[in-house]
Amino acid sequence: MSRSPLIIVSGPSGVGKTTVIQRLLADASLPLRLSVSATTRKPRAGEVDGQHYHFWDRDRFEAGIAAGQFLEYAQVHGNYYGTLRDEVERHRDCQTGVILDIDVQGFFQVRQHCDDYLSIFLYVPEDRYEARLRNRASEDEAAIQRRLQTARWEITQAGEYMVQLVNEDLDETVSRVQQLIRDQYQRRGGSCSTI
Ligand code: 5GP
């Protein structure tokens, strides 16, 4: 049987990616897991090591790079972020689809050595994601400006993804992504329990 789907979700900070992904994971009819990335960024209030991220220091992260532990990694907003192979490969072999919440640089690396994936770019109009970033209140002004600058560049790359979705209505976005994932399972011979 073929391996389960790899679903890459990218989009600027504040676009609602985390909420969309949480809703996908809560749908018991889709056998999915979220790959927990490693990062050198400090945890935000409420973030739990091993659940939201593996919070590593730079030495440990760089040792992981040297040891080939990463499927991809990138520097985003001054910190390292990376996908651990161990978070992905063995789960796909066990028929669980894996979601990667990664930036555009990470996606470019994954697609170089993987031709079997679904890539989705989520975005909202700029004034909306700026407001969301500010409401989150977890960054200072300089960090917010850095994220906005990155976001503008990322949006110019949206056409590189198989699907671009404007996250205007959460329910609609979630149901469109669910359908895209079901299509992926169907193409692979129906290992999703609801099909
Ligand atoms: P945040 O600091 O807001 O959690 O994440 C910042 C950015 O890093 C987001 O765009 C997120 O998609 C990206 N990111 C999170 N994990 C990874 C990863 O493992 N690899 C890459 N390349 N980007 C990641």
Residues whose N, C-alpha, C, O or C-beta is under 5 A from the ligand:
A	BS01	5GP	G11 S13 S37 A38 Y73 A74 V76 Y81 G82 T83 D101 I102 D103 Q105 G106
